[in-house]
Amino acid sequence: MTRRTNIGLLGAALLAASPAIAKEDNAMKDILEASQNDKKGLMLYVKGQSIAGIVVKIGGDTVELRSREYNRILVRIDAIDAVAMS
């Protein structure tokens, strides 16, 4: 294979993966917004650690939580691995 063919295949693969990434991001934002609107607690998983709280505010690239222990917790949205809400 030539270098041009490899670059073309890589570009096609990235374009095919982008809708799946967007769907995952939308699902995560839906859960974060549900926590904020319904005042329900959730669990964020960030790099192997879990953070419990209630969403107070969703910014452009951050989410602000509140918990019993801390009044203000800021987490970058792109650092979140998973979200769980009961």
Backbone atoms as SQL, in Angstrom:
CREATE TABLE atoms (id INTEGER PRIMARY KEY, chain TEXT, resi INTEGER, resn TEXT, atom TEXT, x REAL, y REAL, z REAL);
INSERT INTO atoms VALUES
  (1, 'A', 1, 'MET', 'N', 0.845, -1.181, 0.000),
  (2, 'A', 1, 'MET', 'CA', 0.000, 0.000, 0.000),
  (3, 'A', 1, 'MET', 'C', 0.890, 1.244, 0.000),
  (4, 'A', 2, 'THR', 'N', 0.408, 2.240, -0.670),
  (5, 'A', 2, 'THR', 'CA', 1.159, 3.484, -0.706),
  (6, 'A', 2, 'THR', 'C', 0.776, 4.358, 0.486),
  (7, 'A', 3, 'ARG', 'N', 1.563, 5.358, 0.692),
  (8, 'A', 3, 'ARG', 'CA', 1.307, 6.287, 1.800),
  (9, 'A', 3, 'ARG', 'C', -0.020, 7.014, 1.591),
  (10, 'A', 4, 'ARG', 'N', -0.327, 7.365, 0.345),
  (11, 'A', 4, 'ARG', 'CA', -1.574, 8.065, 0.035),
  (12, 'A', 4, 'ARG', 'C', -2.783, 7.188, 0.376),
  (13, 'A', 5, 'THR', 'N', -2.699, 5.900, 0.078),
  (14, 'A', 5, 'THR', 'CA', -3.789, 4.978, 0.389),
  (15, 'A', 5, 'THR', 'C', -3.984, 4.863, 1.896),
  (16, 'A', 6, 'ASN', 'N', -2.881, 4.769, 2.625),
  (17, 'A', 6, 'ASN', 'CA', -2.971, 4.673, 4.086),
  (18, 'A', 6, 'ASN', 'C', -3.608, 5.910, 4.698),
  (19, 'A', 7, 'ILE', 'N', -3.242, 7.079, 4.210),
  (20, 'A', 7, 'ILE', 'CA', -3.818, 8.320, 4.731),
  (21, 'A', 7, 'ILE', 'C', -5.311, 8.375, 4.411),
  (22, 'A', 8, 'GLY', 'N', -5.679, 7.930, 3.227),
  (23, 'A', 8, 'GLY', 'CA', -7.099, 7.911, 2.856),
  (24, 'A', 8, 'GLY', 'C', -7.905, 6.976, 3.731),
  (25, 'A', 9, 'LEU', 'N', -7.354, 5.802, 4.012),
  (26, 'A', 9, 'LEU', 'CA', -8.050, 4.843, 4.881),
  (27, 'A', 9, 'LEU', 'C', -8.176, 5.377, 6.306),
  (28, 'A', 10, 'LEU', 'N', -7.125, 6.032, 6.784),
  (29, 'A', 10, 'LEU', 'CA', -7.159, 6.607, 8.127),
  (30, 'A', 10, 'LEU', 'C', -8.231, 7.688, 8.218),
  (31, 'A', 11, 'GLY', 'N', -8.323, 8.555, 7.206),
  (32, 'A', 11, 'GLY', 'CA', -9.339, 9.605, 7.189),
  (33, 'A', 11, 'GLY', 'C', -10.743, 9.029, 7.174),
  (34, 'A', 12, 'ALA', 'N', -10.943, 7.970, 6.377),
  (35, 'A', 12, 'ALA', 'CA', -12.264, 7.330, 6.317),
  (36, 'A', 12, 'ALA', 'C', -12.636, 6.708, 7.660),
  (37, 'A', 13, 'ALA', 'N', -11.665, 6.102, 8.323),
  (38, 'A', 13, 'ALA', 'CA', -11.932, 5.497, 9.627),
  (39, 'A', 13, 'ALA', 'C', -12.299, 6.552, 10.664),
  (40, 'A', 14, 'LEU', 'N', -11.619, 7.687, 10.639),
  (41, 'A', 14, 'LEU', 'CA', -11.940, 8.760, 11.581),
  (42, 'A', 14, 'LEU', 'C', -13.327, 9.331, 11.322),
  (43, 'A', 15, 'LEU', 'N', -13.699, 9.486, 10.069),
  (44, 'A', 15, 'LEU', 'CA', -15.042, 9.991, 9.754),
  (45, 'A', 15, 'LEU', 'C', -16.125, 9.009, 10.170),
  (46, 'A', 16, 'ALA', 'N', -15.859, 7.728, 10.046),
  (47, 'A', 16, 'ALA', 'CA', -16.846, 6.726, 10.438),
  (48, 'A', 16, 'ALA', 'C', -17.009, 6.661, 11.939),
  (49, 'A', 17, 'ALA', 'N', -15.963, 6.935, 12.698),
  (50, 'A', 17, 'ALA', 'CA', -16.019, 6.848, 14.151),
  (51, 'A', 17, 'ALA', 'C', -16.651, 8.088, 14.782),
  (52, 'A', 18, 'SER', 'N', -16.646, 9.222, 14.105),
  (53, 'A', 18, 'SER', 'CA', -17.127, 10.457, 14.720),
  (54, 'A', 18, 'SER', 'C', -18.607, 10.419, 15.109),
  (55, 'A', 19, 'PRO', 'N', -19.535, 9.812, 14.339),
  (56, 'A', 19, 'PRO', 'CA', -20.924, 9.744, 14.818),
  (57, 'A', 19, 'PRO', 'C', -21.070, 8.915, 16.092),
  (58, 'A', 20, 'ALA', 'N', -20.281, 7.861, 16.238),
  (59, 'A', 20, 'ALA', 'CA', -20.349, 7.042, 17.451),
  (60, 'A', 20, 'ALA', 'C', -19.861, 7.835, 18.653),
  (61, 'A', 21, 'ILE', 'N', -18.831, 8.616, 18.474),
  (62, 'A', 21, 'ILE', 'CA', -18.314, 9.442, 19.566),
  (63, 'A', 21, 'ILE', 'C', -19.343, 10.506, 19.932),
  (64, 'A', 22, 'ALA', 'N', -19.990, 11.105, 18.941),
  (65, 'A', 22, 'ALA', 'CA', -20.995, 12.134, 19.210),
  (66, 'A', 22, 'ALA', 'C', -22.185, 11.560, 19.962),
  (67, 'A', 23, 'LYS', 'N', -22.624, 10.343, 19.610),
  (68, 'A', 23, 'LYS', 'CA', -23.738, 9.711, 20.324),
  (69, 'A', 23, 'LYS', 'C', -23.382, 9.464, 21.778),
  (70, 'A', 24, 'GLU', 'N', -22.163, 8.984, 22.021),
  (71, 'A', 24, 'GLU', 'CA', -21.721, 8.713, 23.393),
  (72, 'A', 24, 'GLU', 'C', -21.671, 10.002, 24.194),
  (73, 'A', 25, 'ASP', 'N', -21.181, 11.069, 23.576),
  (74, 'A', 25, 'ASP', 'CA', -21.086, 12.361, 24.247),
  (75, 'A', 25, 'ASP', 'C', -22.479, 12.894, 24.555),
  (76, 'A', 26, 'ASN', 'N', -23.438, 12.725, 23.638),
  (77, 'A', 26, 'ASN', 'CA', -24.801, 13.189, 23.870),
  (78, 'A', 26, 'ASN', 'C', -25.457, 12.422, 25.009),
  (79, 'A', 27, 'ALA', 'N', -25.218, 11.130, 25.102),
  (80, 'A', 27, 'ALA', 'CA', -25.795, 10.328, 26.176),
  (81, 'A', 27, 'ALA', 'C', -25.248, 10.790, 27.522),
  (82, 'A', 28, 'MET', 'N', -23.952, 11.079, 27.569),
  (83, 'A', 28, 'MET', 'CA', -23.347, 11.543, 28.813),
  (84, 'A', 28, 'MET', 'C', -23.924, 12.906, 29.203),
  (85, 'A', 29, 'LYS', 'N', -24.063, 13.801, 28.232),
  (86, 'A', 29, 'LYS', 'CA', -24.635, 15.117, 28.528),
  (87, 'A', 29, 'LYS', 'C', -26.087, 14.990, 28.978),
  (88, 'A', 30, 'ASP', 'N', -26.837, 14.048, 28.399),
  (89, 'A', 30, 'ASP', 'CA', -28.222, 13.830, 28.820),
  (90, 'A', 30, 'ASP', 'C', -28.295, 13.423, 30.284),
  (91, 'A', 31, 'ILE', 'N', -27.409, 12.552, 30.710),
  (92, 'A', 31, 'ILE', 'CA', -27.394, 12.111, 32.110),
  (93, 'A', 31, 'ILE', 'C', -26.995, 13.263, 33.020),
  (94, 'A', 32, 'LEU', 'N', -25.996, 14.042, 32.615),
  (95, 'A', 32, 'LEU', 'CA', -25.575, 15.189, 33.422),
  (96, 'A', 32, 'LEU', 'C', -26.712, 16.205, 33.549),
  (97, 'A', 33, 'GLU', 'N', -27.411, 16.477, 32.460),
  (98, 'A', 33, 'GLU', 'CA', -28.529, 17.420, 32.504),
  (99, 'A', 33, 'GLU', 'C', -29.689, 16.880, 33.334),
  (100, 'A', 34, 'ALA', 'N', -29.935, 15.575, 33.285),
  (101, 'A', 34, 'ALA', 'CA', -30.995, 14.980, 34.102),
  (102, 'A', 34, 'ALA', 'C', -30.676, 15.118, 35.582),
  (103, 'A', 35, 'SER', 'N', -29.416, 14.945, 35.945),
  (104, 'A', 35, 'SER', 'CA', -29.015, 15.119, 37.340),
  (105, 'A', 35, 'SER', 'C', -29.228, 16.565, 37.779),
  (106, 'A', 36, 'GLN', 'N', -28.899, 17.494, 36.892),
  (107, 'A', 36, 'GLN', 'CA', -29.055, 18.909, 37.226),
  (108, 'A', 36, 'GLN', 'C', -30.530, 19.282, 37.358),
  (109, 'A', 37, 'ASN', 'N', -31.360, 18.820, 36.438),
  (110, 'A', 37, 'ASN', 'CA', -32.783, 19.202, 36.442),
  (111, 'A', 37, 'ASN', 'C', -33.568, 18.517, 37.549),
  (112, 'A', 38, 'ASP', 'N', -33.290, 17.232, 37.791),
  (113, 'A', 38, 'ASP', 'CA', -34.053, 16.460, 38.765),
  (114, 'A', 38, 'ASP', 'C', -33.431, 16.459, 40.157),
  (115, 'A', 39, 'LYS', 'N', -32.268, 17.096, 40.300),
  (116, 'A', 39, 'LYS', 'CA', -31.533, 17.131, 41.584),
  (117, 'A', 39, 'LYS', 'C', -31.251, 15.709, 42.096),
  (118, 'A', 40, 'LYS', 'N', -30.876, 14.825, 41.175),
  (119, 'A', 40, 'LYS', 'CA', -30.546, 13.441, 41.523),
  (120, 'A', 40, 'LYS', 'C', -29.035, 13.272, 41.523),
  (121, 'A', 41, 'GLY', 'N', -28.552, 12.453, 42.420),
  (122, 'A', 41, 'GLY', 'CA', -27.131, 12.194, 42.512),
  (123, 'A', 41, 'GLY', 'C', -26.650, 11.284, 41.392),
  (124, 'A', 42, 'LEU', 'N', -25.367, 11.388, 41.113),
  (125, 'A', 42, 'LEU', 'CA', -24.757, 10.519, 40.128),
  (126, 'A', 42, 'LEU', 'C', -23.323, 10.215, 40.535),
  (127, 'A', 43, 'MET', 'N', -22.717, 9.301, 39.814),
  (128, 'A', 43, 'MET', 'CA', -21.341, 8.907, 40.058),
  (129, 'A', 43, 'MET', 'C', -20.553, 9.122, 38.771),
  (130, 'A', 44, 'LEU', 'N', -19.495, 9.921, 38.850),
  (131, 'A', 44, 'LEU', 'CA', -18.593, 10.120, 37.721),
  (132, 'A', 44, 'LEU', 'C', -17.376, 9.237, 37.913),
  (133, 'A', 45, 'TYR', 'N', -16.916, 8.636, 36.849),
  (134, 'A', 45, 'TYR', 'CA', -15.705, 7.821, 36.886),
  (135, 'A', 45, 'TYR', 'C', -14.651, 8.523, 36.040),
  (136, 'A', 46, 'VAL', 'N', -13.565, 8.940, 36.712),
  (137, 'A', 46, 'VAL', 'CA', -12.504, 9.687, 36.062),
  (138, 'A', 46, 'VAL', 'C', -11.177, 9.009, 36.364),
  (139, 'A', 47, 'LYS', 'N', -10.563, 8.430, 35.337),
  (140, 'A', 47, 'LYS', 'CA', -9.249, 7.790, 35.442),
  (141, 'A', 47, 'LYS', 'C', -9.166, 6.813, 36.607),
  (142, 'A', 48, 'GLY', 'N', -10.156, 5.948, 36.737),
  (143, 'A', 48, 'GLY', 'CA', -10.157, 4.918, 37.767),
  (144, 'A', 48, 'GLY', 'C', -10.680, 5.367, 39.119),
  (145, 'A', 49, 'GLN', 'N', -11.004, 6.626, 39.271),
  (146, 'A', 49, 'GLN', 'CA', -11.538, 7.147, 40.525),
  (147, 'A', 49, 'GLN', 'C', -13.020, 7.448, 40.349),
  (148, 'A', 50, 'SER', 'N', -13.770, 7.344, 41.432),
  (149, 'A', 50, 'SER', 'CA', -15.193, 7.663, 41.374),
  (150, 'A', 50, 'SER', 'C', -15.472, 8.922, 42.190),
  (151, 'A', 51, 'ILE', 'N', -16.336, 9.774, 41.631),
  (152, 'A', 51, 'ILE', 'CA', -16.703, 11.036, 42.268),
  (153, 'A', 51, 'ILE', 'C', -18.219, 11.091, 42.342),
  (154, 'A', 52, 'ALA', 'N', -18.761, 11.140, 43.540),
  (155, 'A', 52, 'ALA', 'CA', -20.210, 11.195, 43.744),
  (156, 'A', 52, 'ALA', 'C', -20.634, 12.643, 43.933),
  (157, 'A', 53, 'GLY', 'N', -21.809, 12.996, 43.417),
  (158, 'A', 53, 'GLY', 'CA', -22.315, 14.341, 43.608),
  (159, 'A', 53, 'GLY', 'C', -23.576, 14.599, 42.809),
  (160, 'A', 54, 'ILE', 'N', -24.032, 15.852, 42.891),
  (161, 'A', 54, 'ILE', 'CA', -25.183, 16.329, 42.137),
  (162, 'A', 54, 'ILE', 'C', -24.686, 17.440, 41.225),
  (163, 'A', 55, 'VAL', 'N', -25.116, 17.432, 39.979),
  (164, 'A', 55, 'VAL', 'CA', -24.677, 18.446, 39.021),
  (165, 'A', 55, 'VAL', 'C', -25.329, 19.781, 39.367),
  (166, 'A', 56, 'VAL', 'N', -24.500, 20.799, 39.515),
  (167, 'A', 56, 'VAL', 'CA', -24.966, 22.148, 39.809),
  (168, 'A', 56, 'VAL', 'C', -24.982, 22.985, 38.536),
  (169, 'A', 57, 'LYS', 'N', -23.908, 22.850, 37.719),
  (170, 'A', 57, 'LYS', 'CA', -23.794, 23.665, 36.517),
  (171, 'A', 57, 'LYS', 'C', -22.991, 22.910, 35.471),
  (172, 'A', 58, 'ILE', 'N', -23.402, 23.039, 34.225),
  (173, 'A', 58, 'ILE', 'CA', -22.668, 22.454, 33.111),
  (174, 'A', 58, 'ILE', 'C', -22.147, 23.604, 32.268),
  (175, 'A', 59, 'GLY', 'N', -20.817, 23.716, 32.210),
  (176, 'A', 59, 'GLY', 'CA', -20.193, 24.759, 31.400),
  (177, 'A', 59, 'GLY', 'C', -19.834, 24.222, 30.033),
  (178, 'A', 60, 'GLY', 'N', -19.027, 24.966, 29.284),
  (179, 'A', 60, 'GLY', 'CA', -18.629, 24.544, 27.954),
  (180, 'A', 60, 'GLY', 'C', -17.830, 23.258, 27.972),
  (181, 'A', 61, 'ASP', 'N', -16.811, 23.193, 28.805),
  (182, 'A', 61, 'ASP', 'CA', -15.974, 21.996, 28.851),
  (183, 'A', 61, 'ASP', 'C', -15.816, 21.441, 30.265),
  (184, 'A', 62, 'THR', 'N', -16.584, 21.975, 31.215),
  (185, 'A', 62, 'THR', 'CA', -16.529, 21.487, 32.594),
  (186, 'A', 62, 'THR', 'C', -17.926, 21.236, 33.134),
  (187, 'A', 63, 'VAL', 'N', -17.975, 20.427, 34.169),
  (188, 'A', 63, 'VAL', 'CA', -19.213, 20.198, 34.900),
  (189, 'A', 63, 'VAL', 'C', -18.913, 20.456, 36.377),
  (190, 'A', 64, 'GLU', 'N', -19.810, 21.183, 37.043),
  (191, 'A', 64, 'GLU', 'CA', -19.635, 21.501, 38.455),
  (192, 'A', 64, 'GLU', 'C', -20.587, 20.643, 39.271),
  (193, 'A', 65, 'LEU', 'N', -20.038, 19.968, 40.276),
  (194, 'A', 65, 'LEU', 'CA', -20.808, 19.096, 41.153),
  (195, 'A', 65, 'LEU', 'C', -20.791, 19.635, 42.564),
  (196, 'A', 66, 'ARG', 'N', -21.715, 19.133, 43.365),
  (197, 'A', 66, 'ARG', 'CA', -21.758, 19.416, 44.802),
  (198, 'A', 66, 'ARG', 'C', -21.981, 18.080, 45.495),
  (199, 'A', 67, 'SER', 'N', -21.328, 17.902, 46.635),
  (200, 'A', 67, 'SER', 'CA', -21.513, 16.674, 47.406),
  (201, 'A', 67, 'SER', 'C', -21.645, 17.032, 48.880),
  (202, 'A', 68, 'ARG', 'N', -21.816, 16.018, 49.706),
  (203, 'A', 68, 'ARG', 'CA', -21.898, 16.257, 51.152),
  (204, 'A', 68, 'ARG', 'C', -20.575, 16.757, 51.702),
  (205, 'A', 69, 'GLU', 'N', -19.487, 16.288, 51.132),
  (206, 'A', 69, 'GLU', 'CA', -18.162, 16.657, 51.626),
  (207, 'A', 69, 'GLU', 'C', -17.660, 17.975, 51.065),
  (208, 'A', 70, 'TYR', 'N', -17.973, 18.243, 49.780),
  (209, 'A', 70, 'TYR', 'CA', -17.430, 19.414, 49.103),
  (210, 'A', 70, 'TYR', 'C', -18.560, 20.239, 48.491),
  (211, 'A', 71, 'ASN', 'N', -18.440, 21.563, 48.625),
  (212, 'A', 71, 'ASN', 'CA', -19.439, 22.456, 48.055),
  (213, 'A', 71, 'ASN', 'C', -19.276, 22.615, 46.550),
  (214, 'A', 72, 'ARG', 'N', -18.026, 22.494, 46.078),
  (215, 'A', 72, 'ARG', 'CA', -17.766, 22.741, 44.660),
  (216, 'A', 72, 'ARG', 'C', -16.713, 21.770, 44.143),
  (217, 'A', 73, 'ILE', 'N', -17.091, 20.998, 43.132),
  (218, 'A', 73, 'ILE', 'CA', -16.181, 20.059, 42.481),
  (219, 'A', 73, 'ILE', 'C', -16.260, 20.345, 40.984),
  (220, 'A', 74, 'LEU', 'N', -15.144, 20.666, 40.353),
  (221, 'A', 74, 'LEU', 'CA', -15.093, 20.914, 38.917),
  (222, 'A', 74, 'LEU', 'C', -14.385, 19.758, 38.223),
  (223, 'A', 75, 'VAL', 'N', -15.006, 19.239, 37.169),
  (224, 'A', 75, 'VAL', 'CA', -14.432, 18.130, 36.415),
  (225, 'A', 75, 'VAL', 'C', -14.506, 18.484, 34.936),
  (226, 'A', 76, 'ARG', 'N', -13.409, 18.275, 34.213),
  (227, 'A', 76, 'ARG', 'CA', -13.436, 18.464, 32.760),
  (228, 'A', 76, 'ARG', 'C', -14.275, 17.363, 32.133),
  (229, 'A', 77, 'ILE', 'N', -15.161, 17.714, 31.243),
  (230, 'A', 77, 'ILE', 'CA', -16.051, 16.736, 30.620),
  (231, 'A', 77, 'ILE', 'C', -15.261, 15.724, 29.797),
  (232, 'A', 78, 'ASP', 'N', -14.202, 16.158, 29.123),
  (233, 'A', 78, 'ASP', 'CA', -13.438, 15.220, 28.309),
  (234, 'A', 78, 'ASP', 'C', -12.611, 14.250, 29.144),
  (235, 'A', 79, 'ALA', 'N', -12.492, 14.486, 30.456),
  (236, 'A', 79, 'ALA', 'CA', -11.760, 13.566, 31.337),
  (237, 'A', 79, 'ALA', 'C', -12.656, 12.483, 31.915),
  (238, 'A', 80, 'ILE', 'N', -13.979, 12.614, 31.750),
  (239, 'A', 80, 'ILE', 'CA', -14.926, 11.665, 32.316),
  (240, 'A', 80, 'ILE', 'C', -14.923, 10.385, 31.479),
  (241, 'A', 81, 'ASP', 'N', -14.712, 9.250, 32.142),
  (242, 'A', 81, 'ASP', 'CA', -14.742, 7.951, 31.472),
  (243, 'A', 81, 'ASP', 'C', -16.147, 7.374, 31.428),
  (244, 'A', 82, 'ALA', 'N', -16.910, 7.542, 32.508),
  (245, 'A', 82, 'ALA', 'CA', -18.257, 6.976, 32.575),
  (246, 'A', 82, 'ALA', 'C', -19.088, 7.763, 33.580),
  (247, 'A', 83, 'VAL', 'N', -20.421, 7.652, 33.434),
  (248, 'A', 83, 'VAL', 'CA', -21.366, 8.318, 34.328),
  (249, 'A', 83, 'VAL', 'C', -22.425, 7.296, 34.714),
  (250, 'A', 84, 'ALA', 'N', -22.797, 7.270, 35.997),
  (251, 'A', 84, 'ALA', 'CA', -23.857, 6.373, 36.458),
  (252, 'A', 84, 'ALA', 'C', -24.828, 7.178, 37.318),
  (253, 'A', 85, 'MET', 'N', -26.124, 6.999, 37.046),
  (254, 'A', 85, 'MET', 'CA', -27.146, 7.679, 37.834),
  (255, 'A', 85, 'MET', 'C', -28.218, 6.663, 38.190),
  (256, 'A', 86, 'SER', 'N', -28.619, 6.654, 39.451),
  (257, 'A', 86, 'SER', 'CA', -29.644, 5.684, 39.862),
  (258, 'A', 86, 'SER', 'C', -31.026, 6.240, 39.731);
